[in-house]
């Protein structure tokens, strides 16, 4: 089973709202990732967690706040977003960060629209 | 800065033909190489990972890695219209575990 689940599938929010995206995997993977993807562009890495600790923050604005409550769950808390933050938000997981076992499996994504 | 280059296409092939997708990368220390398929509006789906020089086959798909020349390719045999998608090449390793994606190649398989 190589399934990563994400909820919600679609989210529409105003610029003053607070919302959260959720990602879950039960493959025993210890690395989890958040990506943002705009139309016709490749996925853009936002955050990497390894063993529930934040390893990489790719200079993401503080209106995006990640959280890894346990080894299976990854959240992305959203606050005071801008319309240009509208995108497909992808979660991925891998057994480890580098070497064999670093294959990333993506969830279906959350389509976010900021009004 | 690691760079991964792909021809954006579109690459158009007739049904039943072999589609050949290419990817070059700049970091000679890269160790892990991946091909993903992405349909419009959907998330990337792993086709294959390859770590060693040579060919790796899985069904109609063959990945080819040449570390000396710093390229990795994907061959799709007996192409089907359902193969029409964007194919993303991704590279990892080489002192950094931040995977780098190419911009993707759009493949169109016409009946």
Interface residues (C-beta under 8 A of the other chain):
Chain A: X2 X41 X42 X43 X45 X48 X56 X58 X88 X90 X97 X98 X99 X100 X102 X103 X104 X105 X106 X107 X108 X109 X111
Chain B: X31 X32 X34 X36 X41 X42 X43 X44 X45 X46 X49 X51 X88 X90 X92 X93 X97 X98 X99 X101 X102 X103 X104
